[in-house]
Amino acid sequence: MQRAALLDAARSLLSEGGTEALTFPALAERTGLARSSVYEYFRSRAAVVEELCEVDFPLWVAEVSAAMERADTAEAKVEAYVRQQLELVGDRRHRAVVAISASELDAGAREKIRAAHGGLVAMIVEALGELGHEQPRLAAMLLQGVVDAAVRRIELGAAEEPGSIADAAVSMALRGVRG
């Protein structure tokens, strides 16, 4: 239960103040534990980040996967892939993952994030192949770049409404820059 409370506190800290806010004193304060007790659960900030990724990223991927499974055409799967990721932007788990991905992490933590992200990208490769892309893996990585840019735009609180950003990202994904 303490470990779960620490992870929940880490999510809150990351979503409220980014990686700078994720400190062991702050974790201790949020959970009511002594700072030394936090070290009994995690050896470093990177260890907290790694565990958050191990716990939260699969849940996020499962939500994207479920949205894609409800779609009945390749085009609808692409739209679901984009929209579901953008719908998750307001979720604390997502905000924590975004904060984590922007931080200075050790090589092990970066590799875990990269592998998890690769799993997300792999989910859309088949649908892109069905749409006729000659290099569906490359197309999937570029599509994820569009999603990532839309996520950043939403996170920045851009002038456009999140729904408009999602519509533009879906349009770009399905019709390219011609709109």
N, C-alpha and C positions, 0 to 999 in steps of 0.2 A: 504494500500500500504506500509506503514511503517513496519507493522508486517511482510509482505512478504519480504521486503528488509532486515529486521533483520534476518529472517530465511535463506535467501540466503547468507548473510554475515556469519552466523554461519556455514553453510555448507562449505563455502570456508575456514574458519578458521580451522574447524575440519579436512578437507581433507589435508590442507597444514601443520598443526602443531600439530594435535591431540588435546586431551582435554585440555592440558595446554594452548593452543592458544585461547581457547574460554573463553574470559573475557569480562566483560561489557565495559571496556575502549576500547578494540579492536573492539567490536561491534559498539560502538559509532563512533570510527574513520572510520570504513568501511562504515558506513551509513551516516555520516555527522551529526548525532544527538548528543545532549548533553548526557553525561553519565546518568544524572538523568532522561532523557527521555526514555532511555532503560528500566529503572525500571518501567516506566508506562506500558510497554507492558509485561514484564516478571519479576517475583519476585526474580528469582534465575537462576543460570546456569541450574539446574535440570529442571526448567520449560521450558527453551529453548530446552533442550534435549527431554523432553517429547513431546513437540509440533512437533519437527522435526520427531520423531518416528511416531506420529499420522498422519503427512502429508506424509512422504516419504515411510514408510514401506508398506502401502497399494498399492502404485504405483509399488513398487518393486515386491510385491506378485502378482499383476495383470499381470506383464510382465512374471513372471514364469508360472502363470496359463494359460495365452494365448499360451505360447510355448507348454505346456502340452496338451492343447485342440487341437492343430494342429497335435499331434501325434495320430496314429491310433492303436497302440498296447500297451500293458502294458510295454513292454521292451522299446519301443520308448518314452513312457511317463517318465520313469525313466531317460533315457538319456537326454530328454528335461529339466527335473527338474535340473539335475546336470549342464548341459551346460549353460542353461540360467542364473543360479546364477553366474557361473564363468564368463560369458560374462559381467555381470553387475559390476564386480570388479572395472573396470576403471571409472565407473560413480561416479560423486561427491556425489550423494545421498548415494551410497553404501559406499564410503570411510568415509562419515560422520557417517553412522550407525556402521561401524566397529570401528571407533574411540570412538563412544559413548559406544559400548558394552565393550570396554576395560577399561572404566573409572570407577572411584569411584562415584556411583550414590546413591541417596536415595532409600529407599525401594519401593516407589511408581513408580519411573522411571524404576527401575529394573523389577518390576512386569509387567509394560506395555510392555517392550521389550520382556520379557519372553512369555507373552500372544501372542504378534504379531509373535514371532518365532514359537510358538506352532501352530499357524494357517498355517504357511508355511509348517511345518512338516506334518500336517494333510492332506495337499493336495496330498501327495504321498502314503498314507496308502492304499487306494483302489487298486492302481496299484500293490503295493507289495503283497497284498492279492491275486490278480489275478495271480501273478507269483508263488504262492504256499507257501509263507511264513506263517508259523504257527502263528507267532506273528508279524503281519505287523506293528503295532504301534511301537514296539521295533525296528524292522528292519528300520522303517522310522527315528527314532531318531539316530540310528547308521549310516544310510546313510547320514543324515545331518552332522554328525561328520566328515565323509569323505569329504563332501563339505566344511565344515568349515576349515579343514586342508588344502585343496587345495587353498581356499581363502587366508589363511595366507601365504602359499608358494608363491602365485602370488604377494601378497602385499609386501613381503620381497624382491621381485626382485630376486628370486632364479635363479640359473644358467640355469634351463630349461625354454623353451619358455612357455608362458601361454597356448598355444594350446596343448603342450605336457603334461602339468599338467592336463588340462581338459580331454585329452584322457586317461591318467592314472586313473583319478578319475572315469570316466565312466566305464572303464574296471573293476576297483575294485568294483564298484557298481553292475555291471551286472555279473561278473564272480568271484568275491572274490579275494583273494590274489594269486590265481594261475595264474591270468592274461589271 
